[in-house]
Amino acid sequence: MSEESEIQAEVEALRERFSDTKALYREVCALLFFRYGITPTASKLYQHVRKGSMSAPADALAKFWEELRGKARVEIGHPDLPDALKQAAGEAVSVLWTQATELAREELAVLRIETRSEAQSAQADLQEALQRSAMLETQIQTAQAKITELETRAQALATELEQERRAHAASEARGEALSRQVDELKLEQSKSRQHFSAELEKGRAAIDEAAQRATEAEHRALREIDRERTARAQAEKQSEQLRSKLTEAERDHHNRLLEANAAQTRLAAELDSTRATLDERARVDQTQGIELQQALQAVAQYKAEADTLRTLVAQFQPPTRPARKKKPVDGH
């Protein structure tokens, strides 16, 4: 705070204590002269007080100097003292008053210097506090920037989470689609199994028919045994061969049936394995395609085996022999 500001602050304090204009100007004169060592003037007084007319500070200033001179001039009025001694004593007292005033002014100057030093120290403390405040403001701004950055990252993470949720929903949809495809594959496999069973029944019917034809052929051979022993022996031989081939065909068919059952069991196990690995999305399409192709290949293989079996049964069917001519009776 500057000296003028200090003076104005003390003048405002005096304004609250003294409501009389003359008294206020007198106190301001004493303040300027004794506390700050400034010779008061009418304009300076009016500049600080700004109250009343311009004659008010001039009157107050004249009265102040008159009182000051009165205090500086001391008269000794003792009747027993000579005039020279009275005058010397008065001058001595005046000198003492002057010296006391000067000493008071010096002490006031020292106090003013100390006050200014304290004010400068307070100003330095204020500047340091302002600097700390500025540093705190910078730290607050930095923290605010970090908070903004964290909020931005939180929003980005929320966006990524929403994307993950959408991807998860899409994965679930793909899983459901794959499950439907597996159900369709099971349905196709069931149809293929039914078709294979039908073909197997046809094969068994063909075998039974062949066996029946063989039995009929054997009966015909037995009925003709008396007339054609050679034909009977040949027929029995053919019948034995046919039975052997039929037995072999039945055994081969049984083995193929066991293989088909094993293949069906293997397909069921593979289907269960496929259902267990549906969560492995990267392998579902490839595994499903391979298993479907294997199932179709197995069905095609079973069809080919059934066709082969029908061909074998047709090959093993005994040929129909032509009716024998009756031998002519001798003498006719």
C-alpha positions as CSV (number, residue, x, y, z in Angstrom):
1,M,0.0,0.0,0.0
2,S,1.4,3.5,-0.9
3,E,1.8,6.5,1.4
4,E,-1.1,8.3,-0.2
5,S,-3.4,5.3,0.3
6,E,-2.4,5.1,3.9
7,I,-3.1,8.8,4.5
8,Q,-6.4,8.5,2.7
9,A,-7.3,5.5,4.8
10,E,-6.5,7.3,8.1
11,V,-8.4,10.4,6.9
12,E,-11.5,8.2,6.3
13,A,-11.1,6.9,9.9
14,L,-10.9,10.5,11.2
15,R,-14.0,11.4,9.1
16,E,-15.9,8.8,11.1
17,R,-14.7,10.1,14.5
18,F,-15.1,13.9,13.8
19,S,-18.3,15.2,12.3
20,D,-17.3,18.9,12.7
21,T,-15.6,20.2,9.6
22,K,-13.1,22.4,11.4
23,A,-12.1,19.7,13.9
24,L,-11.7,17.3,11.0
25,Y,-9.3,19.7,9.1
26,R,-7.4,20.3,12.3
27,E,-6.9,16.6,12.9
28,V,-5.8,16.1,9.3
29,C,-3.2,18.9,9.7
30,A,-1.8,17.2,12.8
31,L,-1.8,13.8,10.9
32,L,0.1,15.2,8.0
33,F,2.6,17.2,10.0
34,F,3.4,15.0,13.0
35,R,2.8,11.4,11.6
36,Y,4.0,11.7,8.0
37,G,6.2,14.8,8.3
38,I,4.4,16.6,5.4
39,T,3.8,20.3,5.6
40,P,0.1,20.7,5.2
41,T,-1.4,23.1,2.7
42,A,-4.9,24.2,2.1
43,S,-5.1,22.4,-1.3
44,K,-3.7,19.2,0.2
45,L,-6.1,19.3,3.1
46,Y,-9.1,19.9,0.7
47,Q,-7.7,17.1,-1.5
48,H,-7.9,14.6,1.3
49,V,-11.0,15.8,3.1
50,R,-13.2,17.4,0.3
51,K,-15.6,18.8,2.8
52,G,-16.9,22.4,3.2
53,S,-15.7,25.4,1.2
54,M,-12.0,26.3,0.3
55,S,-11.9,28.7,3.2
56,A,-12.4,25.9,5.7
57,P,-9.0,24.3,5.2
58,A,-7.3,27.7,5.1
59,D,-8.8,28.7,8.4
60,A,-8.0,25.3,10.0
61,L,-4.4,25.6,8.7
62,A,-3.9,29.1,10.1
63,K,-5.3,28.1,13.5
64,F,-3.0,25.0,13.4
65,W,0.2,27.0,12.8
66,E,-0.9,29.5,15.5
67,E,-1.4,26.7,18.1
68,L,1.9,25.2,17.1
69,R,3.8,28.5,17.6
70,G,2.0,29.0,20.9
71,K,3.2,25.6,22.1
72,A,6.7,26.3,20.9
73,R,6.9,29.7,22.7
74,V,7.0,29.2,26.5
75,E,6.9,32.1,28.8
76,I,8.2,32.0,32.4
77,G,6.0,34.4,34.5
78,H,7.6,34.1,38.0
79,P,7.8,37.6,39.7
80,D,11.1,37.0,41.4
81,L,13.1,36.2,38.2
82,P,14.8,38.9,36.2
83,D,13.6,39.5,32.7
84,A,16.8,38.1,31.1
85,L,16.5,34.9,33.0
86,K,12.8,34.7,32.1
87,Q,13.7,35.1,28.4
88,A,16.5,32.6,28.6
89,A,14.3,30.1,30.4
90,G,11.6,30.6,27.8
91,E,14.0,30.1,24.9
92,A,15.4,27.0,26.6
93,V,11.9,25.5,27.0
94,S,11.2,26.4,23.4
95,V,14.4,24.6,22.3
96,L,13.4,21.6,24.4
97,W,10.0,21.7,22.7
98,T,11.6,21.9,19.3
99,Q,14.0,19.1,20.1
100,A,11.2,16.9,21.5
101,T,9.2,17.6,18.4
102,E,12.2,16.7,16.2
103,L,12.8,13.6,18.2
104,A,9.1,12.6,17.9
105,R,9.4,13.2,14.1
106,E,12.5,11.0,14.0
107,E,10.8,8.3,16.0
108,L,7.7,8.7,13.7
109,A,10.0,8.3,10.7
110,V,11.5,5.1,12.1
111,L,8.0,3.8,12.8
112,R,7.0,4.8,9.3
113,I,10.0,2.9,7.9
114,E,9.2,-0.1,10.0
115,T,5.6,0.1,8.9
116,R,6.6,0.3,5.3
117,S,9.0,-2.6,5.8
118,E,6.1,-4.6,7.3
119,A,3.9,-3.5,4.5
120,Q,6.5,-4.6,1.9
121,S,6.8,-7.9,3.7
122,A,3.0,-8.3,3.7
123,Q,3.1,-7.3,0.0
124,A,5.7,-10.0,-0.6
125,D,3.6,-12.5,1.4
126,L,0.6,-11.5,-0.7
127,Q,2.6,-12.0,-3.9
128,E,3.7,-15.4,-2.7
129,A,0.2,-16.2,-1.8
130,L,-0.9,-15.1,-5.2
131,Q,1.8,-17.2,-6.8
132,R,0.6,-20.2,-4.7
133,S,-2.9,-19.4,-5.7
134,A,-1.8,-19.4,-9.4
135,M,0.0,-22.7,-8.9
136,L,-3.1,-24.1,-7.2
137,E,-5.2,-22.8,-10.1
138,T,-2.9,-24.4,-12.6
139,Q,-3.1,-27.7,-10.6
140,I,-6.9,-27.4,-10.6
141,Q,-6.9,-26.8,-14.3
142,T,-4.6,-29.8,-14.8
143,A,-6.9,-31.9,-12.6
144,Q,-9.9,-30.7,-14.5
145,A,-8.2,-31.7,-17.7
146,K,-7.4,-35.1,-16.3
147,I,-11.1,-35.4,-15.2
148,T,-12.2,-34.5,-18.7
149,E,-9.8,-37.0,-20.1
150,L,-11.1,-39.7,-17.7
151,E,-14.7,-38.8,-18.7
152,T,-13.7,-39.1,-22.3
153,R,-12.1,-42.5,-21.7
154,A,-15.2,-43.6,-19.7
155,Q,-17.4,-42.6,-22.7
156,A,-15.1,-44.5,-25.0
157,L,-15.2,-47.6,-22.7
158,A,-19.0,-47.3,-22.6
159,T,-19.0,-47.2,-26.4
160,E,-16.7,-50.3,-26.6
161,L,-19.0,-52.1,-24.0
162,E,-22.0,-51.3,-26.2
163,Q,-20.2,-52.7,-29.2
164,E,-19.2,-55.8,-27.3
165,R,-22.8,-56.3,-26.2
166,R,-23.9,-56.0,-29.9
167,A,-21.2,-58.4,-30.9
168,H,-22.4,-60.8,-28.2
169,A,-26.0,-60.5,-29.4
170,A,-24.8,-61.2,-32.9
171,S,-22.8,-64.2,-31.7
172,E,-25.9,-65.5,-29.9
173,A,-27.9,-65.0,-33.1
174,R,-25.3,-66.9,-35.0
175,G,-25.3,-69.6,-32.4
176,E,-29.1,-70.0,-32.7
177,A,-28.8,-70.1,-36.4
178,L,-26.1,-72.8,-36.1
179,S,-28.4,-74.7,-33.7
180,R,-31.2,-74.6,-36.2
181,Q,-28.8,-75.9,-38.8
182,V,-27.8,-78.7,-36.5
183,D,-31.5,-79.6,-36.0
184,E,-31.9,-79.6,-39.8
185,L,-28.8,-81.8,-40.1
186,K,-30.3,-84.2,-37.5
187,L,-33.6,-84.2,-39.4
188,E,-31.7,-85.0,-42.6
189,Q,-29.7,-87.7,-40.9
190,S,-33.0,-89.1,-39.5
191,K,-34.4,-89.1,-43.0
192,S,-31.2,-90.7,-44.3
193,R,-31.4,-93.4,-41.6
194,Q,-35.0,-94.1,-42.5
195,H,-34.1,-94.3,-46.1
196,F,-31.2,-96.6,-45.3
197,S,-33.5,-98.8,-43.1
198,A,-36.0,-99.0,-46.0
199,E,-33.2,-100.0,-48.3
200,L,-32.0,-102.6,-45.8
201,E,-35.5,-104.0,-45.5
202,K,-35.6,-104.2,-49.3
203,G,-32.3,-106.1,-49.2
204,R,-33.6,-108.5,-46.5
205,A,-36.8,-109.0,-48.6
206,A,-34.6,-109.7,-51.6
207,I,-32.6,-112.2,-49.6
208,D,-35.8,-113.9,-48.3
209,E,-37.2,-114.0,-51.8
210,A,-33.9,-115.6,-53.0
211,A,-34.1,-118.1,-50.2
212,Q,-37.6,-118.9,-51.1
213,R,-36.7,-119.4,-54.7
214,A,-33.9,-121.6,-53.6
215,T,-36.3,-123.7,-51.5
216,E,-38.7,-124.0,-54.4
217,A,-35.8,-125.0,-56.7
218,E,-34.8,-127.6,-54.1
219,H,-38.4,-129.0,-54.0
220,R,-38.5,-129.2,-57.7
221,A,-35.2,-131.0,-57.7
222,L,-36.6,-133.5,-55.1
223,R,-39.7,-134.1,-57.2
224,E,-37.6,-135.0,-60.2
225,I,-35.0,-137.0,-58.2
226,D,-36.4,-140.4,-59.4
227,R,-36.2,-139.4,-63.0
228,E,-33.0,-137.4,-63.1
229,R,-30.5,-138.5,-60.6
230,T,-27.8,-136.7,-62.4
231,A,-30.0,-133.6,-62.5
232,R,-30.8,-134.0,-58.9
233,A,-27.2,-134.3,-58.0
234,Q,-26.4,-131.2,-60.0
235,A,-29.4,-129.4,-58.5
236,E,-28.2,-130.4,-55.0
237,K,-24.8,-129.2,-55.8
238,Q,-26.1,-125.9,-57.2
239,S,-28.4,-125.7,-54.1
240,E,-25.5,-126.2,-51.8
241,Q,-23.5,-123.6,-53.6
242,L,-26.4,-121.3,-53.5
243,R,-26.8,-121.9,-49.7
244,S,-23.1,-121.2,-49.2
245,K,-23.3,-118.0,-51.2
246,L,-26.5,-117.0,-49.4
247,T,-24.9,-117.7,-46.1
248,E,-21.8,-115.7,-47.2
249,A,-24.1,-113.0,-48.4
250,E,-26.0,-112.9,-45.2
251,R,-22.8,-112.9,-43.2
252,D,-21.4,-110.1,-45.4
253,H,-24.7,-108.3,-45.1
254,H,-24.6,-108.8,-41.3
255,N,-21.1,-107.4,-41.2
256,R,-22.1,-104.5,-43.3
257,L,-25.1,-103.9,-41.0
258,L,-22.8,-103.9,-38.0
259,E,-20.5,-101.5,-39.8
260,A,-23.6,-99.3,-40.6
261,N,-24.6,-99.4,-37.0
262,A,-21.1,-98.5,-36.0
263,A,-21.1,-95.7,-38.5
264,Q,-24.4,-94.5,-37.2
265,T,-23.0,-94.5,-33.6
266,R,-20.0,-92.7,-34.8
267,L,-22.2,-90.1,-36.6
268,A,-24.2,-89.7,-33.4
269,A,-21.0,-89.2,-31.4
270,E,-19.8,-86.7,-33.9
271,L,-23.1,-84.9,-33.8
272,D,-22.9,-84.6,-30.0
273,S,-19.3,-83.4,-30.4
274,T,-20.5,-80.8,-32.9
275,R,-23.2,-79.6,-30.5
276,A,-20.6,-79.4,-27.6
277,T,-18.3,-77.3,-29.7
278,L,-20.9,-74.8,-30.9
279,D,-19.3,-72.1,-28.7
280,E,-16.1,-72.4,-30.7
281,R,-17.3,-70.0,-33.4
282,A,-14.2,-70.1,-35.5
283,R,-14.6,-73.9,-36.1
284,V,-18.3,-74.3,-36.4
285,D,-18.7,-73.7,-40.1
286,Q,-15.8,-75.9,-41.1
287,T,-16.8,-78.7,-38.7
288,Q,-20.4,-78.6,-39.7
289,G,-19.5,-78.8,-43.4
290,I,-17.1,-81.7,-42.8
291,E,-19.7,-83.7,-40.7
292,L,-22.5,-83.0,-43.2
293,Q,-20.2,-84.2,-46.1
294,Q,-19.2,-87.3,-44.1
295,A,-22.9,-88.0,-43.4
296,L,-23.8,-87.6,-47.0
297,Q,-20.9,-89.8,-48.0
298,A,-21.9,-92.4,-45.5
299,V,-25.5,-92.4,-46.9
300,A,-24.1,-92.6,-50.4
301,Q,-21.9,-95.5,-49.3
302,Y,-24.8,-97.3,-47.7
303,K,-26.9,-96.8,-50.9
304,A,-24.0,-98.2,-52.9
305,E,-23.6,-101.2,-50.6
306,A,-27.4,-101.9,-50.8
307,D,-27.2,-101.7,-54.6
308,T,-24.2,-104.0,-54.6
309,L,-26.1,-106.4,-52.3
310,R,-29.1,-106.5,-54.6
311,T,-26.8,-107.2,-57.5
312,L,-25.2,-110.1,-55.6
313,V,-28.6,-111.5,-54.7
314,A,-29.6,-111.3,-58.3
315,Q,-26.4,-113.0,-59.4
316,F,-26.9,-115.8,-56.9
317,Q,-30.5,-116.5,-57.9
318,P,-30.7,-120.0,-59.6
319,P,-31.6,-120.0,-63.3
320,T,-34.9,-121.4,-64.4
321,R,-34.4,-124.7,-66.1
322,P,-36.5,-125.7,-69.2
323,A,-38.9,-128.6,-68.9
324,R,-37.5,-132.0,-69.8
325,K,-38.8,-133.9,-72.8
326,K,-40.4,-137.3,-72.1
327,K,-38.5,-140.3,-73.4
328,P,-40.5,-142.2,-76.1
329,V,-41.9,-145.5,-74.9
330,D,-40.4,-148.5,-76.7
331,G,-42.6,-150.3,-79.2
332,H,-44.6,-147.1,-79.9
